Amino acid sequence: MYFSIKPLDNVISVNNWNYSAYLFAFEGQPNTLYFQIVKLDKNSTVQPMRYLSQASVLAVSLIFPALNSVDQIEVLATQCFVDDKSIWKVALSSTQLPKSGAVQVKIVEDGIESNFIVKNAVSTELLNIGSC
């Protein structure tokens, strides 16, 4: 099975949210990033389906890679709604800012770990980008 994530925004309830182009993070402030885990079917031409794990024990983490390993961020995700195991969020502190557009997702289901990378999933906005 192949997985991916779809960034979300305006998350209000299980069925009240919007897809977003990116996980948006803003420098200097805490950020809550919402996403939906989806399964990709190579034979399907329709939208990816939300992935509802049947695991008893489920943990999801996002890893934001960086060229310098000191700047890499790993954050444990929280399930947003009891009724939907596909929608998750991570909270970044005001000092945590992703240094790459990619994100690695780690899913552990009943002790079995799956990892995948989503490129161009993160957009960061800097406070001061300098001037000429």
N, C-alpha and C positions, 0 to 999 in steps of 0.2 A: 504494500500500500504506500502511496506517495502522499506526503502532507505539504501544506503551505499555510501561511496565515494571510488574512485580509485585515488591514488596519480599519478601525472603526472610530467614529466620533459621535457626539451627541447621544451617548449611551444613556437611556432612561430606564428601559425595562427589557425583558427577554426578547420582545419583538418590536421594540421601539428604539432604533439606532440607524445610523447611516454609514455606508462604506466610505472610506477616505482614501486618498491617493497614497498617503504616507503615515507613519507614526511620527507626529510632530513633537519636537522637544525644543524648549526655549531656554537659553542660557540664563543662569542666575535666578531661576525660580523652580519650585517643585513641579514635576510633570507627572501626570497619570496617563499612561498609554494603554488604550484598549485595542484588543484584537480578537479575531475569530479564527479558530483552527479549522481548516477545511481539508478534505481529502480530494486528491486529484485523480481522476480516472482517465487514463490515456485514451480510452475509446469513446469518451463522452465529448460532445460538442456544446453541451450546456454549461451553465455556471457550476463552479465547484460546489460540492455539498458540504454543509457544516459537519464536522466530525464529532460525534457523540460517543465518547469512550464508554465501554462496558466494564472498565476496570474498577475494582473495589478501592484500590489505592492509586491515586493519580496525582502527579506533580508535574508542573510546567515551569520552565525557566527560560528567560531570554538572556542571551550573551551578546553584548555589543563589543565586537572586536576593535582592536586598535593596533597601530604599528608598534607602539611601545606597550609591552604587556602590563605595565603599571597602570595604564589608562583604560585597560579592558574592564568592562562592567558586567557582572552577572547578577541578575535579580530574579528572585522567586516570584512567580505570578500567583495571583489570587483569582479564584473562580468568582465571577461576578454574580451569578444567579444559580440557586440550587437546582432549578429546573432545566438548566442548559449548560452542559459541560463543554460547549464549544466557545463560549465567550469568557475571556480572561482579561486581567489588567495587571500592569506593573506600575509601581510608584518609584520615581527617581527623585532623589533629593535635589536641592538647589545647587549642589556641588557636583552632581553626576550629569555629565553631558556626553552622549554618544559621539565618538570620534570617527565614525564610519557610517556609510549609508546602508551597510549590510547588518543583518541580525542573524544570530544562530539560535535556533529553537531546540530545546531539549525537553522531550516528553518521556516521563517514566510511568509506565502502566504496570502495576503489580510486579515491580522489580525489573521489567524489561524496558530498556532505554532505546529511544529513537532520537536521532539528531538530524537536522536539516538546516540549510542556510537559505535565507531569502535576501536576494540582492536588491539594492535601491528601495529598501523598505522604510528607511529612516530619513527624516529631514530635520536639520537643526538650524535654529535661528540664533545668530550671535548678537550680543548687545553692541559691541564695538568692533567693526571689521576694519577700522583704520581708514586712512585717507591718503591721497597722493602727496 
